[in-house]
Amino acid sequence: MTGTVLALLEDPPRLVDPTTPVLRADDLGVARGESVFETLRLAGGRPAFLDLHLARLARSAERMAIPLPSGWERLALTAAEAYGDADGMLRLTCSKGSAAGAPVGFALAGPIPVETVRGREEGVTVVTLDLGVPADLRASSPWLLGGVKSTSYAVNMASLRAAEELGAQDAIWVSHDGQVLEAPTSTVAWVTGGVLVTPPAEEIGTLPGTTAHVALGLATVPVEVRRGTVEELRAASEVLLLSSVRGVAPVVRLDGRDLPVGPVTSALRAAFEAAVRSPV
Ligand SMILES: Cc1ncc(COP(=O)(O)O)c(C=O)c1O
């Protein structure tokens, strides 16, 4: 695993060979998908927006009843420093552990896949997929774990495969009653009438995106956090997917309709990339 770094959550964090096995076969993360994770950008030897990611990791762990051990900041900084100055990505994982054991934490750093950078620079083609639930269901039924970043992402991965079968590179989930939710690994935003719109994560049980939080704060156009319909999305002048590693990615085709890389997306992408690289 050239160019990858693995650090274990110990006191102090311990760098090990990246091929080292770290989980037991009876770990509940493996057996039941009961683990939480964060993926973040590395730039200049530093994890970007670490505080936001660690706060969300703690919230996800609470929702999954995983007693989160301490030491994550030091773990992330250790892995980032060992990875070096190149652009990269860092995945922090906390698995529930075996039934009688304690949670297990580790950090894996590595390079960003070329297709991810290409998606940011050239844009992605997207289809909408019906998630099959009303927009209010995930927030009112917390056991569905809407808004939790757990490793139970098999549905997310299946959605990406379904998109691929439909000739697209990514998907946007819409609720059964026609509202825009999120993408399997990104927050959705769009531009309508010069306003940048994104759905309210807490209200509709989607993941509160750190990229959306940072990027929308950098927007030079008005921002609205509100619900939107799939019809509004399809009529938007610009559609964006926001996520930590890919950053701000323009959607260049939505449900078969070509879209330009518009001025709001271009400005936001540049502002976000600058923010990733600026020291805190
Ligand atoms: C379902 C989902 N929504 C939104 C996001 C975007 O979150 P962030 O910007 O913090 O990477 C992700 C990131 O992986 C995600 O998995």
The ligand as an SDF file (V2000), in Angstrom:
LIG
                    3D

 16 16  0  0  0  0  0  0  0  0999 V2000
  -24.6420   10.7340    2.7900 C   0  0  0  0  0  0  0  0  0  0  0  0
  -23.6760   11.8650    2.7730 C   0  0  0  0  0  0  0  0  0  0  0  0
  -24.1540   13.1280    2.6890 N   0  0  0  0  0  0  0  0  0  0  0  0
  -23.3100   14.1840    2.6560 C   0  0  0  0  0  0  0  0  0  0  0  0
  -21.9220   14.0060    2.6980 C   0  0  0  0  0  0  0  0  0  0  0  0
  -21.0050   15.1930    2.6480 C   0  0  0  0  0  0  0  0  0  0  0  0
  -20.3700   15.3950    3.8940 O   0  0  0  0  0  0  0  0  0  0  0  0
  -18.9750   16.1340    4.0010 P   0  0  0  0  0  0  0  0  0  0  0  0
  -19.1120   17.4180    3.2490 O   0  0  0  0  0  0  0  0  0  0  0  0
  -18.8040   16.3750    5.4540 O   0  0  0  0  0  0  0  0  0  0  0  0
  -17.9410   15.2400    3.4230 O   0  0  0  0  0  0  0  0  0  0  0  0
  -21.4030   12.7230    2.8040 C   0  0  0  0  0  0  0  0  0  0  0  0
  -19.9430   12.5320    2.8740 C   0  0  0  0  0  0  0  0  0  0  0  0
  -19.4280   11.4720    2.7540 O   0  0  0  0  0  0  0  0  0  0  0  0
  -22.2880   11.6240    2.8490 C   0  0  0  0  0  0  0  0  0  0  0  0
  -21.8230   10.3760    2.9540 O   0  0  0  0  0  0  0  0  0  0  0  0
  1  2  1  0
  2  3  1  0
  2 15  2  0
  3  4  2  0
  4  5  1  0
  5  6  1  0
  5 12  2  0
  6  7  1  0
  7  8  1  0
  8  9  2  0
  8 10  1  0
  8 11  1  0
 12 13  1  0
 12 15  1  0
 13 14  2  0
 15 16  1  0
M  END
$$$$
